């Protein structure tokens, strides 16, 4: 009998602890502050000066609005959830939303489909994150830190669709990734000018920005963010966009600083369009295992189209500069719309340097790039940092000539129009030497020097007595040099 009574008591106690009361606004079109809720339900919110305590679950009905428009601190009790069907606005100079007890986090916020959410100038901490089911969501100039799993277990800001706006925030040292979406959510967020650091403290195999598919006609935009890893979390990557469901990837990734993560940027699955421009991608090598990660950019698909264009990026001290896997491809510079101008330095592992590893059968256009920063490289030196058909006959070619570090961003000495003709050649080449080149060298595809010629100013003609094949012609003066590909028929 005593055992039965004790068991019943424990069950009732557990029920009392597990199911907090919920207060729902009247759904009559009211526009309320926290003071109004405290007046309507004193057991839900208590007030002491500018300090407010939320003690029960709060539900904002679909026709109602709750506004926080004064500076205050809202402390929320353990496991309490705020659910919004209507409108929730935070718009003051300094609002802090935190836990009553930092060791006992609140459940977080759940923003339901069709709700309207705008959060400005707030610190959100020690809760269970923001579950964003609505398309109408913006968060600006906020700090989100020390949040854990609760309303969302996938990211501090977990998105579900539309074009949410995430701008000018600091998102740091949370248990889960900073920003995420489900595999099939079709999210085209605008993620601009955020400082994102040390997220995924759980050290799971997830990046700090972890996005699934996007809208087909509106791009996901990740622009001017700083994304810094915590080296202790060796499994946390920088940015990942993955298409596992046959949807779309349409992305713009521009002008970010991505450092000290497991990897920099990865795109997985078919990709309709991705522009990756002007990013500084450095020291993404925290795991230290080149078989599992460490790429500045990694592209991987086994089926479908992958249209990725990269220009003006800087890759330094990653385990790999760029890895291209399966049937993926990338345009790193061509004679049409992509100027190239990517810079590579000291990307390597196990004593070898890999600016790019083309582990596909595809030909990759990659002209007008600086393959070894800080020096005027020869074709042989550049070939040594590129892994492609020369290293493995089953792989595609990386077309990397012309290349030149000194020429990048030097408009007054633009060599992009310099070339020789005919190409392909049947026995001779002609060129107009208007850049003061004094020497021409011809290399084989393996980087072996075949011929050296002194050249003069103005028009030059040289006989090419070489077997049919592909060669590289290097032109050099005291200040600069350029290398171009020659095909002999």
Secondary structure, DSSP 8 states (H G I E B T S, - for coil): -HHHHHHHHHHHHHHHHH---EEE--SSS-EE-HHHHHHH-TTTEEEETTEEEE-SEEEE-TT-EEEE-S-EEEEE-TT-EEEESSEEEEEEEEEEEEESSTTS---EEEE-TT-EEEEEEEEEESS--EEE--SEEEEES-EEES--SSS-SSEEEEE-SB--EEES-EEES-SSEEEEE-TT--B--EEES-EEES--TT--S-EEEEE--B-SSS-EEEES-EEE--TT-TT-EEEEEE--SS-B-EEEEES-EEESSS-SEEEES-EEEEEEES-EEE---SS--TTT--EEEEEEESSS-EEEEEES-EEES-SEEEEEEET---B-B-SSS-----EEES-EETTEE-SEEEESSS-EEB-S-BSSTTS---HHHHHTTEESTTT-TTS--EE--SB-TTTTT-GGG--TT---BSSSBSSEEEEEE-S---EEEEEETTS-EEEEEE--SEEEEEE----SEEEEEEEE-SS-EEEEEEEE-
